[in-house]
Amino acid sequence: MENVFTFAKEQKVCSIGGAKVGGQPGENPPLIIPSLFQKGDPCVESRRERTFNKVMATEHIKRLEELTELTGMPAIVAMVANSGDEMKNYIDFFVDATDLPFAIDMWNLEPRIEATTYVAESGLQDRLLYNSVTVWSPDVPAEVVQIKELGVKHVVTVVMDMANQLPSGRVASLDDMLAKLAPGGFESVIVDTSVMNLPSTGICALSNRLIKEKYGLPAGAASANGTYMWQKAMWKDNVETWGERAFMGLDAGAQAATVALWGDFIFSGPMWGNDHIFPAVAAAHAMVSTMRYAETGSLTENESTPVYKLFPDFVKTLKGEA
Protein backbone atom coordinates (compact mmCIF):
# COMPACT_ATOMS: atom_id res chain seq x y z
CA MET A 1 0.00 0.00 0.00
CA GLU A 2 1.26 3.49 -0.83
CA ASN A 3 2.33 5.46 2.22
CA VAL A 4 -0.12 8.23 2.96
CA PHE A 5 1.95 10.08 5.54
CA THR A 6 5.42 9.87 4.04
CA PHE A 7 6.59 11.67 0.91
CA ALA A 8 9.34 10.55 -1.45
CA LYS A 9 10.16 14.21 -2.09
CA GLU A 10 12.59 15.75 0.40
CA GLN A 11 10.62 18.08 2.63
CA LYS A 12 11.89 21.59 3.41
CA VAL A 13 11.90 22.68 7.04
CA CYS A 14 11.80 26.44 7.54
CA SER A 15 12.79 28.30 10.70
CA ILE A 16 11.01 31.61 11.19
CA GLY A 17 12.26 33.44 14.24
CA GLY A 18 13.00 30.06 15.81
CA ALA A 19 9.59 28.58 14.92
CA LYS A 20 10.07 25.51 12.73
CA VAL A 21 7.53 24.52 10.11
CA GLY A 22 7.48 21.76 7.50
CA GLY A 23 8.96 18.32 7.08
CA GLN A 24 7.44 14.88 6.74
CA PRO A 25 3.98 14.50 8.34
CA GLY A 26 4.37 13.88 12.04
CA GLU A 27 8.06 14.82 12.01
CA ASN A 28 7.75 18.36 13.39
CA PRO A 29 4.93 19.99 15.32
CA PRO A 30 2.49 22.11 13.33
CA LEU A 31 2.89 25.87 13.40
CA ILE A 32 -0.07 27.73 14.88
CA ILE A 33 -0.64 31.33 13.72
CA PRO A 34 -3.38 33.05 15.75
CA SER A 35 -4.50 36.63 15.20
CA LEU A 36 -4.23 39.66 17.46
CA PHE A 37 -5.90 43.07 16.99
CA GLN A 38 -8.22 41.70 14.28
CA LYS A 39 -11.67 43.21 13.66
CA GLY A 40 -13.78 42.74 16.76
CA ASP A 41 -10.81 42.05 19.05
CA PRO A 42 -11.74 43.49 22.49
CA CYS A 43 -8.07 44.44 22.92
CA VAL A 44 -8.55 47.20 20.34
CA GLU A 45 -9.95 50.38 21.87
CA SER A 46 -9.51 52.87 19.00
CA ARG A 47 -7.75 52.25 15.72
CA ARG A 48 -7.91 55.94 14.82
CA GLU A 49 -6.13 56.94 18.03
CA ARG A 50 -4.03 53.75 18.07
CA THR A 51 -5.02 52.76 21.60
CA PHE A 52 -5.41 49.21 22.83
CA ASN A 53 -5.61 47.26 26.07
CA LYS A 54 -1.99 46.26 26.63
CA VAL A 55 -2.78 44.23 29.74
CA MET A 56 -5.30 42.06 27.90
CA ALA A 57 -3.04 41.65 24.87
CA THR A 58 -0.12 40.67 27.11
CA GLU A 59 -2.29 38.08 28.87
CA HIS A 60 -3.16 36.55 25.49
CA ILE A 61 0.51 36.38 24.53
CA LYS A 62 1.61 34.84 27.83
CA ARG A 63 -1.12 32.21 27.60
CA LEU A 64 0.00 31.46 24.05
CA GLU A 65 3.55 30.94 25.31
CA GLU A 66 2.24 28.51 27.94
CA LEU A 67 0.33 26.52 25.33
CA THR A 68 3.35 26.28 23.04
CA GLU A 69 5.38 24.94 25.95
CA LEU A 70 2.70 22.43 26.95
CA THR A 71 2.19 21.00 23.47
CA GLY A 72 5.50 21.67 21.73
CA MET A 73 3.66 23.42 18.90
CA PRO A 74 5.33 26.71 17.91
CA ALA A 75 3.39 29.90 17.31
CA ILE A 76 3.63 33.09 15.31
CA VAL A 77 1.23 35.93 16.12
CA ALA A 78 -0.42 37.56 13.10
CA MET A 79 -1.10 41.15 14.03
CA VAL A 80 -3.84 42.92 12.09
CA ALA A 81 -3.88 46.65 11.36
CA ASN A 82 -5.37 49.06 8.85
CA SER A 83 -2.48 51.51 8.60
CA GLY A 84 1.26 51.50 8.80
CA ASP A 85 1.28 53.75 11.87
CA GLU A 86 -1.15 51.45 13.66
CA MET A 87 1.00 48.42 12.92
CA LYS A 88 4.16 50.20 14.09
CA ASN A 89 2.46 50.75 17.44
CA TYR A 90 1.63 47.05 17.71
CA ILE A 91 5.14 45.97 16.69
CA ASP A 92 6.73 48.15 19.39
CA PHE A 93 4.45 46.60 21.98
CA PHE A 94 4.92 43.05 20.75
CA VAL A 95 8.72 42.95 20.68
CA ASP A 96 8.79 44.28 24.25
CA ALA A 97 6.25 41.70 25.43
CA THR A 98 7.67 38.49 23.94
CA ASP A 99 10.39 36.82 21.90
CA LEU A 100 7.85 35.10 19.63
CA PRO A 101 7.98 35.80 15.89
CA PHE A 102 5.17 37.80 14.33
CA ALA A 103 3.35 38.32 11.05
CA ILE A 104 1.96 41.57 9.71
CA ASP A 105 -1.53 40.79 8.46
CA MET A 106 -2.56 43.63 6.17
CA TRP A 107 -4.59 43.28 3.00
CA ASN A 108 -3.53 46.52 1.27
CA LEU A 109 -0.02 46.68 -0.15
CA GLU A 110 0.91 50.28 0.65
CA PRO A 111 0.45 50.08 4.45
CA ARG A 112 1.94 46.57 4.45
CA ILE A 113 5.11 47.90 2.80
CA GLU A 114 5.16 50.83 5.24
CA ALA A 115 5.00 48.40 8.17
CA THR A 116 7.63 46.14 6.58
CA THR A 117 9.92 49.14 6.16
CA TYR A 118 9.58 49.79 9.89
CA VAL A 119 10.47 46.17 10.61
CA ALA A 120 13.59 46.55 8.45
CA GLU A 121 14.58 49.80 10.14
CA SER A 122 14.22 48.03 13.50
CA GLY A 123 16.34 45.08 12.38
CA LEU A 124 13.55 42.58 13.02
CA GLN A 125 13.54 40.72 9.68
CA ASP A 126 14.48 37.40 11.32
CA ARG A 127 11.26 37.48 13.37
CA LEU A 128 8.94 38.63 10.59
CA LEU A 129 6.64 36.44 8.53
CA TYR A 130 5.51 38.58 5.57
CA ASN A 131 1.82 37.90 5.11
CA SER A 132 1.45 37.74 2.24
CA VAL A 133 2.28 37.69 -1.47
CA THR A 134 -0.96 36.62 -3.11
CA VAL A 135 -2.28 35.77 -6.55
CA TRP A 136 -4.46 38.88 -6.19
CA SER A 137 -1.51 41.25 -5.87
CA PRO A 138 -1.66 43.85 -8.68
CA ASP A 139 2.07 43.38 -9.43
CA VAL A 140 3.77 40.41 -7.76
CA PRO A 141 7.22 40.97 -9.37
CA ALA A 142 7.31 44.58 -8.19
CA GLU A 143 6.23 43.58 -4.68
CA VAL A 144 8.95 40.91 -4.57
CA VAL A 145 11.57 43.52 -5.50
CA GLN A 146 10.33 45.84 -2.75
CA ILE A 147 10.37 43.28 0.04
CA LYS A 148 13.69 41.81 -1.08
CA GLU A 149 15.24 45.27 -0.77
CA LEU A 150 13.80 45.48 2.75
CA GLY A 151 15.52 42.24 3.72
CA VAL A 152 12.38 40.12 4.11
CA LYS A 153 13.39 36.49 4.68
CA HIS A 154 10.16 34.62 5.36
CA VAL A 155 7.06 34.84 3.15
CA VAL A 156 3.57 33.40 2.95
CA THR A 157 2.31 32.96 -0.58
CA VAL A 158 -1.43 32.53 -1.14
CA VAL A 159 -2.38 30.42 -4.16
CA MET A 160 -5.70 30.15 -5.96
CA ASP A 161 -7.14 29.76 -9.45
CA MET A 162 -10.69 31.09 -9.58
CA ALA A 163 -11.27 29.28 -12.90
CA ASN A 164 -10.14 25.95 -11.42
CA GLN A 165 -10.81 25.76 -7.69
CA LEU A 166 -9.79 22.11 -7.44
CA PRO A 167 -6.39 21.11 -6.00
CA SER A 168 -4.90 21.02 -9.50
CA GLY A 169 -5.73 24.73 -9.87
CA ARG A 170 -3.97 25.61 -6.65
CA VAL A 171 -0.86 23.66 -7.69
CA ALA A 172 -0.83 25.42 -11.07
CA SER A 173 -1.19 28.74 -9.27
CA LEU A 174 1.81 27.86 -7.10
CA ASP A 175 3.85 27.01 -10.19
CA ASP A 176 3.29 30.57 -11.38
CA MET A 177 3.85 32.18 -7.98
CA LEU A 178 7.13 30.37 -7.33
CA ALA A 179 8.53 31.63 -10.63
CA LYS A 180 7.61 35.19 -9.59
CA LEU A 181 8.97 34.74 -6.05
CA ALA A 182 12.29 33.23 -7.16
CA PRO A 183 14.11 36.58 -7.65
CA GLY A 184 13.48 37.35 -3.97
CA GLY A 185 15.74 34.54 -2.80
CA PHE A 186 13.64 34.11 0.35
CA GLU A 187 14.80 31.69 3.05
CA SER A 188 11.25 30.53 3.71
CA VAL A 189 8.22 30.27 1.45
CA ILE A 190 5.18 28.70 3.07
CA VAL A 191 2.07 28.08 1.00
CA ASP A 192 -1.47 29.05 2.05
CA THR A 193 -3.95 27.12 -0.10
CA SER A 194 -6.90 29.53 0.28
CA VAL A 195 -9.82 28.40 2.40
CA MET A 196 -12.86 29.96 0.72
CA ASN A 197 -15.46 28.43 3.07
CA LEU A 198 -15.66 25.54 5.52
CA PRO A 199 -16.23 22.69 3.02
CA SER A 200 -13.40 23.94 0.80
CA THR A 201 -10.99 23.18 3.63
CA GLY A 202 -11.05 19.63 2.27
CA ILE A 203 -9.88 20.88 -1.12
CA CYS A 204 -7.08 22.74 0.65
CA ALA A 205 -6.05 19.55 2.44
CA LEU A 206 -5.65 17.68 -0.85
CA SER A 207 -3.86 20.71 -2.29
CA ASN A 208 -1.42 20.63 0.62
CA ARG A 209 -0.67 16.99 -0.10
CA LEU A 210 -0.02 17.65 -3.79
CA ILE A 211 2.20 20.63 -2.99
CA LYS A 212 4.26 18.62 -0.53
CA GLU A 213 4.54 15.81 -3.10
CA LYS A 214 5.69 18.13 -5.87
CA TYR A 215 7.74 20.79 -4.08
CA GLY A 216 8.30 19.61 -0.50
CA LEU A 217 7.31 23.07 0.74
CA PRO A 218 5.46 23.71 4.01
CA ALA A 219 1.78 23.93 3.13
CA GLY A 220 -1.22 24.88 5.20
CA ALA A 221 -4.31 27.02 5.28
CA ALA A 222 -6.21 29.73 7.10
CA SER A 223 -8.70 27.19 8.38
CA ALA A 224 -10.23 29.82 10.66
CA ASN A 225 -11.54 31.59 7.56
CA GLY A 226 -13.83 28.63 6.97
CA THR A 227 -14.92 28.09 10.57
CA TYR A 228 -15.69 31.73 11.31
CA MET A 229 -17.59 32.12 8.03
CA TRP A 230 -19.69 29.10 9.02
CA GLN A 231 -21.13 31.07 11.90
CA LYS A 232 -23.63 32.44 9.37
CA ALA A 233 -25.05 28.94 9.04
CA MET A 234 -25.57 28.79 12.81
CA TRP A 235 -28.42 31.29 12.56
CA LYS A 236 -31.91 30.77 11.17
CA ASP A 237 -34.51 33.53 11.08
CA ASN A 238 -32.22 35.69 13.26
CA VAL A 239 -32.10 33.02 15.96
CA GLU A 240 -28.87 31.25 16.89
CA THR A 241 -29.61 27.55 16.57
CA TRP A 242 -26.33 26.04 17.73
CA GLY A 243 -24.61 28.18 20.35
CA GLU A 244 -21.07 29.02 21.34
CA ARG A 245 -20.14 25.54 22.52
CA ALA A 246 -21.14 24.11 19.16
CA PHE A 247 -18.97 26.66 17.40
CA MET A 248 -16.00 25.86 19.61
CA GLY A 249 -16.41 22.19 18.78
CA LEU A 250 -16.59 22.67 15.02
CA ASP A 251 -13.74 25.20 15.13
CA ALA A 252 -11.48 22.81 17.00
CA GLY A 253 -12.50 19.87 14.80
CA ALA A 254 -12.03 21.60 11.45
CA GLN A 255 -8.65 23.04 12.39
CA ALA A 256 -7.46 19.73 13.81
CA ALA A 257 -8.53 18.03 10.56
CA THR A 258 -6.46 20.53 8.57
CA VAL A 259 -3.36 19.48 10.50
CA ALA A 260 -4.25 15.79 10.36
CA LEU A 261 -4.55 15.99 6.57
CA TRP A 262 -1.08 17.23 5.54
CA GLY A 263 -1.26 20.73 7.00
CA ASP A 264 2.09 22.01 8.28
CA PHE A 265 0.52 25.19 9.66
CA ILE A 266 -2.81 26.86 10.28
CA PHE A 267 -3.93 30.44 10.60
CA SER A 268 -6.09 29.62 13.59
CA GLY A 269 -8.12 32.78 14.13
CA PRO A 270 -8.52 35.07 17.17
CA MET A 271 -6.37 34.51 20.24
CA TRP A 272 -9.42 33.77 22.37
CA GLY A 273 -9.70 30.43 20.57
CA ASN A 274 -6.24 29.20 21.57
CA ASP A 275 -7.51 27.22 24.54
CA HIS A 276 -9.71 24.96 22.40
CA ILE A 277 -7.54 24.99 19.26
CA PHE A 278 -4.28 23.89 20.83
CA PRO A 279 -5.45 20.66 22.51
CA ALA A 280 -7.47 19.61 19.47
CA VAL A 281 -4.62 20.21 17.04
CA ALA A 282 -2.10 18.60 19.38
CA ALA A 283 -4.23 15.45 19.57
CA ALA A 284 -4.59 15.37 15.78
CA HIS A 285 -0.85 15.72 15.28
CA ALA A 286 -0.12 12.96 17.77
CA MET A 287 -2.35 10.72 15.66
CA VAL A 288 -0.43 11.69 12.52
CA SER A 289 2.84 10.80 14.24
CA THR A 290 1.54 7.35 15.14
CA MET A 291 0.03 6.76 11.70
CA ARG A 292 3.42 7.52 10.21
CA TYR A 293 4.95 5.09 12.70
CA ALA A 294 2.46 2.42 11.62
CA GLU A 295 3.42 2.98 7.96
CA THR A 296 7.18 3.20 8.35
CA GLY A 297 8.11 1.73 11.73
CA SER A 298 9.78 5.06 12.54
CA LEU A 299 8.63 7.62 15.10
CA THR A 300 9.87 11.18 14.90
CA GLU A 301 12.90 11.91 17.04
CA ASN A 302 11.67 15.46 17.64
CA GLU A 303 10.73 15.43 21.31
CA SER A 304 9.01 18.81 20.98
CA THR A 305 6.09 17.19 19.16
CA PRO A 306 2.72 16.64 20.87
CA VAL A 307 3.09 12.85 20.92
CA TYR A 308 6.18 13.18 23.13
CA LYS A 309 4.86 16.08 25.19
CA LEU A 310 1.42 14.69 25.92
CA PHE A 311 1.73 10.92 25.55
CA PRO A 312 5.22 9.99 26.83
CA ASP A 313 4.16 6.59 28.13
CA PHE A 314 2.80 5.60 24.71
CA VAL A 315 6.03 6.74 23.07
CA LYS A 316 7.96 4.45 25.41
CA THR A 317 5.66 1.60 24.43
CA LEU A 318 6.21 2.21 20.70
CA LYS A 319 9.97 2.32 21.25
CA GLY A 320 9.93 -0.83 23.31
CA GLU A 321 11.12 1.02 26.39
CA ALA A 322 8.12 0.32 28.58
DAUR-V751850 format. One record per backbone hydrogen bond with DSSP energy under -0.5 kcal/mol. NH is the residue of the N-H (numbers start at 1). CO is the residue of the C=O. E is the energy in kcal/mol with one decimal. If there is no record, write none. Layout:
# DAUR-V751850
nh->NH co->CO e->E
nh->NH co->CO e->E
This chain:
# DAUR-V751850
nh->12 co->216 e->-3.1
nh->14 co->12 e->-0.5
nh->14 co->21 e->-2.9
nh->16 co->14 e->-0.5
nh->16 co->19 e->-2.6
nh->17 co->15 e->-0.7
nh->17 co->126 e->-0.8
nh->19 co->16 e->-1.9
nh->20 co->18 e->-0.7
nh->21 co->14 e->-2.2
nh->23 co->12 e->-0.7
nh->27 co->24 e->-2.5
nh->28 co->24 e->-0.6
nh->31 co->264 e->-2.3
nh->32 co->74 e->-2.6
nh->33 co->266 e->-2.5
nh->34 co->32 e->-0.5
nh->35 co->269 e->-2.6
nh->36 co->78 e->-2.1
nh->41 co->38 e->-2.5
nh->44 co->41 e->-1.7
nh->45 co->43 e->-0.5
nh->45 co->51 e->-1.8
nh->46 co->51 e->-2.2
nh->50 co->46 e->-0.6
nh->51 co->46 e->-2.3
nh->53 co->43 e->-3.2
nh->54 co->52 e->-1.2
nh->57 co->53 e->-2.3
nh->58 co->54 e->-2.3
nh->59 co->55 e->-2.1
nh->60 co->56 e->-2.1
nh->61 co->57 e->-2.1
nh->62 co->58 e->-2.8
nh->63 co->59 e->-2.2
nh->64 co->60 e->-2.2
nh->65 co->61 e->-2.3
nh->66 co->62 e->-1.9
nh->67 co->63 e->-2.2
nh->68 co->64 e->-2.3
nh->69 co->65 e->-1.8
nh->70 co->66 e->-2.4
nh->71 co->67 e->-2.1
nh->72 co->68 e->-2.1
nh->74 co->72 e->-0.5
nh->76 co->32 e->-1.9
nh->77 co->101 e->-1.7
nh->78 co->34 e->-3.1
nh->78 co->76 e->-0.6
nh->79 co->77 e->-0.9
nh->79 co->103 e->-2.8
nh->80 co->36 e->-2.4
nh->81 co->105 e->-1.0
nh->87 co->83 e->-2.1
nh->88 co->84 e->-2.4
nh->89 co->85 e->-1.8
nh->90 co->86 e->-1.7
nh->91 co->87 e->-2.8
nh->92 co->88 e->-2.4
nh->93 co->89 e->-1.8
nh->94 co->90 e->-2.9
nh->95 co->91 e->-2.5
nh->96 co->92 e->-1.0
nh->97 co->93 e->-1.4
nh->98 co->94 e->-1.8
nh->101 co->75 e->-0.5
nh->102 co->127 e->-2.5
nh->103 co->77 e->-2.8
nh->104 co->129 e->-1.0
nh->105 co->79 e->-3.2
nh->105 co->103 e->-0.7
nh->106 co->104 e->-0.9
nh->106 co->131 e->-1.1
nh->112 co->108 e->-1.4
nh->113 co->109 e->-2.8
nh->114 co->110 e->-2.1
nh->115 co->111 e->-2.5
nh->116 co->112 e->-2.3
nh->117 co->113 e->-2.5
nh->118 co->114 e->-1.6
nh->119 co->115 e->-2.0
nh->120 co->116 e->-2.4
nh->121 co->117 e->-2.6
nh->122 co->118 e->-1.6
nh->123 co->120 e->-1.2
nh->124 co->119 e->-2.4
nh->127 co->124 e->-1.4
nh->128 co->124 e->-0.6
nh->128 co->125 e->-0.9
nh->129 co->102 e->-2.3
nh->130 co->128 e->-0.6
nh->130 co->154 e->-3.0
nh->131 co->104 e->-0.9
nh->131 co->129 e->-0.6
nh->132 co->130 e->-0.5
nh->132 co->156 e->-0.5
nh->133 co->156 e->-2.7
nh->134 co->132 e->-0.7
nh->135 co->158 e->-1.2
nh->137 co->134 e->-1.5
nh->143 co->139 e->-2.2
nh->144 co->140 e->-2.7
nh->145 co->141 e->-2.0
nh->146 co->142 e->-2.1
nh->147 co->143 e->-2.5
nh->148 co->144 e->-2.1
nh->149 co->145 e->-2.1
nh->150 co->146 e->-1.1
nh->151 co->148 e->-1.7
nh->152 co->147 e->-2.4
nh->154 co->128 e->-0.5
nh->155 co->188 e->-2.4
nh->156 co->130 e->-2.6
nh->157 co->190 e->-2.6
nh->158 co->133 e->-1.9
nh->159 co->157 e->-0.5
nh->159 co->192 e->-2.2
nh->164 co->161 e->-1.0
nh->169 co->166 e->-1.2
nh->170 co->166 e->-1.4
nh->171 co->167 e->-2.3
nh->172 co->168 e->-2.2
nh->173 co->169 e->-2.1
nh->174 co->170 e->-2.1
nh->175 co->171 e->-2.2
nh->176 co->172 e->-1.7
nh->177 co->173 e->-2.5
nh->178 co->174 e->-3.1
nh->179 co->175 e->-1.4
nh->180 co->176 e->-1.5
nh->181 co->177 e->-2.2
nh->182 co->178 e->-1.7
nh->184 co->181 e->-2.2
nh->185 co->182 e->-1.6
nh->187 co->153 e->-0.9
nh->188 co->153 e->-2.2
nh->190 co->155 e->-2.5
nh->191 co->218 e->-2.6
nh->192 co->157 e->-2.7
nh->192 co->190 e->-0.6
nh->193 co->191 e->-0.6
nh->193 co->220 e->-2.3
nh->196 co->194 e->-0.6
nh->198 co->226 e->-0.6
nh->201 co->198 e->-1.7
nh->202 co->199 e->-1.7
nh->204 co->200 e->-2.1
nh->205 co->201 e->-2.0
nh->206 co->202 e->-1.9
nh->207 co->203 e->-2.2
nh->208 co->204 e->-2.8
nh->209 co->205 e->-1.9
nh->210 co->206 e->-2.2
nh->211 co->207 e->-2.6
nh->212 co->208 e->-2.4
nh->213 co->209 e->-2.3
nh->214 co->210 e->-2.3
nh->215 co->211 e->-3.0
nh->216 co->211 e->-1.1
nh->217 co->211 e->-0.7
nh->220 co->191 e->-2.7
nh->221 co->265 e->-1.4
nh->223 co->221 e->-1.7
nh->224 co->267 e->-1.9
nh->225 co->222 e->-1.9
nh->226 co->222 e->-0.6
nh->226 co->223 e->-0.5
nh->227 co->223 e->-1.8
nh->228 co->224 e->-2.8
nh->229 co->225 e->-1.4
nh->230 co->226 e->-1.4
nh->231 co->228 e->-0.8
nh->232 co->229 e->-1.6
nh->233 co->230 e->-1.6
nh->234 co->231 e->-1.4
nh->235 co->232 e->-1.1
nh->236 co->239 e->-2.6
nh->239 co->236 e->-1.2
nh->241 co->234 e->-3.1
nh->241 co->239 e->-0.5
nh->242 co->234 e->-0.8
nh->247 co->243 e->-1.8
nh->248 co->244 e->-2.6
nh->249 co->245 e->-1.9
nh->250 co->246 e->-2.5
nh->251 co->247 e->-2.9
nh->252 co->248 e->-2.3
nh->253 co->249 e->-2.5
nh->254 co->250 e->-2.8
nh->255 co->251 e->-2.0
nh->256 co->252 e->-2.2
nh->257 co->253 e->-2.2
nh->258 co->254 e->-1.6
nh->259 co->255 e->-1.4
nh->260 co->256 e->-2.5
nh->261 co->257 e->-2.0
nh->262 co->260 e->-0.8
nh->263 co->258 e->-0.9
nh->264 co->219 e->-3.6
nh->264 co->262 e->-0.6
nh->265 co->219 e->-0.6
nh->266 co->31 e->-2.1
nh->267 co->221 e->-1.8
nh->268 co->33 e->-1.0
nh->268 co->266 e->-0.9
nh->269 co->33 e->-0.7
nh->271 co->35 e->-1.3
nh->273 co->270 e->-2.0
nh->274 co->271 e->-1.9
nh->276 co->273 e->-1.3
nh->277 co->273 e->-2.4
nh->278 co->274 e->-2.5
nh->280 co->276 e->-1.0
nh->281 co->277 e->-2.8
nh->282 co->278 e->-2.6
nh->283 co->279 e->-2.2
nh->284 co->280 e->-2.1
nh->285 co->281 e->-2.6
nh->286 co->282 e->-2.1
nh->287 co->283 e->-1.7
nh->288 co->284 e->-1.8
nh->289 co->285 e->-2.4
nh->290 co->286 e->-1.8
nh->291 co->287 e->-2.4
nh->292 co->288 e->-2.5
nh->293 co->289 e->-1.8
nh->294 co->290 e->-2.3
nh->295 co->291 e->-1.8
nh->296 co->292 e->-2.6
nh->297 co->293 e->-3.0
nh->303 co->301 e->-0.9
nh->305 co->302 e->-1.2
nh->308 co->305 e->-0.8
nh->309 co->305 e->-2.4
nh->310 co->306 e->-3.1
nh->311 co->306 e->-0.6
nh->311 co->307 e->-1.1
nh->315 co->311 e->-1.8
nh->316 co->312 e->-2.0
nh->317 co->313 e->-1.7
nh->318 co->314 e->-2.5
nh->319 co->315 e->-2.2
nh->320 co->317 e->-1.2
nh->321 co->316 e->-3.4
nh->322 co->316 e->-1.0
